[in-house]
């Protein structure tokens, strides 16, 4: 089996064992993760690790999240075709690619210039035209493009940034890791409906720090 055929096999096994096998049943999430070549979002030397059950470093103290966590957060957004989704923390661009593969228009913000630049080159090269990128403080959101149907934050902060709640449409979902202690976070889904915002605690998680005016 060639190296690239082996990677394709690992990707399908990732979906079957790590994602579907842990209870993710959203067929659109499963299809997107089966289709998007995760190994192209990490350094070539780490390609063999791309489909393993753990985060993968992407430089600058950042990581590509564990496959299951990408799938879980995507499923929690309940993505619908043509949704406008704001992502805070572009990283490698993989999460944005998954959301785009599910039919969403994605607005993604990254604060680290090297990651922003590499994602800006990588995503169009892979055919993702409905992803808009910005280099900025993600905790401030993207106000001129708001409101957003869904918002996803791929880093953990001490609280949910108020600007993001303000930029969330009604109805809408916001998914974010939150914790008053670094590396001790809870995955929170905020649901805005009928002028009210309610939160759901979905368990313990560990993410890199959300840095910015409304983060650490």
C-alpha positions, 0 to 999 in steps of 0.5 A: 500500500502506498503512503498516500493510500495508507493515509486515505485508509487511516482517515476512513478508520479515524471516522469509523473508530474515533468519531462514529464509534464515540457516538457522533451520528451527524452524517454531514460531519462524518462525510466532511471528515472523511473527505477533507485530507487532514494530513495536508493541514500539518507539516509533512513530517507529521503527516503520519500522526494526522489521523491519530487520536490526539492533537498534533502540533502546528507550531507557535505553541498551537495545535490541530485539535484531536479528530473527535473534538473537531467532530464534536464541536462541529456537531454541536453547531448543528450546521445547516447549508448556507450558515454563516459561521464565525471561527475564532482561532484559524490555526491550520485551517482544518476546522474551517475546512470541515465547516465549509465542507458541510456547506457553511460560509466561514469567517475565521480569525487568527491572531498569529501571522504565520498561521494566518498566512499559511492558512490563507495559502492552504485553503484556496489551494485545496479548493475552499473558496467560501472561507474568509480569513482575517488577522486580528484579535479574535475575542473581538469577533468580526463585527462588520460581518455580523450577525453569525448563525453559529460561532466556534472558538477553538481556544479556551478563555476565562469567560465567553467574550461579550462581543461574540455573544453580541455578534451571534444571531437569534436563534444561534449557537456558540461553542467555546471552551471556558475555564477560570484556570488555564488547562482546566476548561469546560466545553460550553454551548451557548444557545441564543433564542427568543432574546435569551441566552442559555448555556449547556456544560458538555464536559471537561476539555483542554485547549490552548489559551484564548489570547486577546482583549476578552481572553487571557 
